[in-house]
């Protein structure tokens, strides 16, 4: 039974990797836009969208959610270790 529970935790961790990958992709796209920007006006538009289109808010929200989920999953794994030790 514990093995199945640990398998579920492993799948939950794998799901987090998808969110991390999407966030990395978004940041890579921003970097590419910044590198290809022709002038400061283009760079301003990137910054404007990050601030006014909630780009920064979305990144921060994703990171906060990931942090909470990682901590929760780590606690579950530690609980399994405590159960096995008893």
TAFEN-V926697 format. One record per pair of residues at least 6 apart in sequence whose ideal C-beta (glycine too) atoms are under 7 Angstrom apart, sorted by the first residue. I is the first residue (numbers start at 0). J is the second residue. If there is no record, write none. Layout:
i->{I & I}
j->{J & J}
This chain:
i->{1 & 4 & 5 & 8 & 8 & 8 & 11 & 12 & 15 & 15 & 15 & 18 & 18 & 19 & 22 & 22 & 29 & 32 & 33 & 33 & 36 & 36 & 48 & 49}
j->{79 & 79 & 79 & 72 & 75 & 76 & 72 & 72 & 65 & 68 & 69 & 61 & 65 & 65 & 58 & 61 & 45 & 45 & 42 & 45 & 42 & 45 & 54 & 55}
